[in-house]
């Protein structure tokens, strides 16, 4: 499993600290996700491209991983827009590809 350290290693220290603060906050999950999205949107593509995918996402076809990389670089999207686009991308998986993924990864 990709640990938090592998992600923190590529983030600027202030960004990692900001994300940890959001994670520890008492905000509802949706508000935490929105704040994390806002923080990540401030990062340059050169850093975003270095963030490793979580292990379950590595099981996705390369074409899907590439689409998620492009999605991650779209700084104009809100959290809700990003989630909708992620759902659209995942909807393009074939039944065989969906079946090969861990249970609970997809809605």
N, C-alpha and C positions, 0 to 999 in steps of 0.2 A: 504494500500500500504506500502511495506517495505520502510522505509525512509533511507536516506544515513547514518543516525546515527547508525542504527542497524549493518550496514557493518563496519563503522568506529570503532565501539566498539570492534571489534575482530581484527582489524589491528594494527600493531605497528604504533605509531604516525608518524614516518618518512615515512612509506609506505603510510599512509592516506594523508599526506601532498604532497608526490610525485604524487599521483593519482589526487589530487585536482589541482595541478599545470598543469598536462597534460590536465585535463578537461577545465581549464580556458585558455589554450593556443590557439593560432590562427592556429594551425595545422589543416590540412584537417581531416575529420572524420576517414578515413582509417589510417592515420598516428597516430592519437590519440589512436585508437584501438590497433595498433601494439605496441605502447609505453606502454599502460596499460597492454597488454599481457606480455611484457617483465618484467614489474614490478611485476606482479602477479606470474610469473614463478620463481621468486627469493624467494618466501615465502615457508616455510615448509608445508608439508601436514597437520600437526596438526592445523595450522591456516586456511588453505584453507578449511578444513572440517567444520570449525565453521562459515564460511560465509553463511548466509541464501540465499536461492533461492529467486528471485523476485516472488511476488504473482502469476503471470500467470504461472510460471514454476511449482508451487505447484499443479497445476491442471493436470500436466503430470502424467502418471502412475508411480508407484514406480520404476519399472524396468528401465524406461527411466531416472528418477532422479538419480538412482544409476549409470547408464552409464555416465551421465554428471559429477557426482562426480569423477569417475575414469578418465574421460577426463580432468578434472580440475587438477588432480594430475600428469598428464603427462607433466613434465617440459621440455621435449625435443621438443615439438611442436612449430612451428611458429604460428603466428596469422592465416595465410591462412590455414595451416594444421589443426588447431583447428576448424576453421569454416567449412572446408570440412568434418571433422569427426562429427561435430554437425549436419550437413545436413544428413549424413549417418544415424545417430542415429534417427533423426526425421522422416526419410523415413520409419522406421520400425513401425510407428504408424498405427493402423488400421483406416479405414475410420470413424468409430464411435468415436474413440479417437480424431482424427483430428477435427471432427465436434464439439466436446465438448469444444474446446479451444477458447479463445477470438479471434475475427477477427484481423488480422494483426500480430499475434504472429508468424505465419508460412509464409514462402514465397509462 
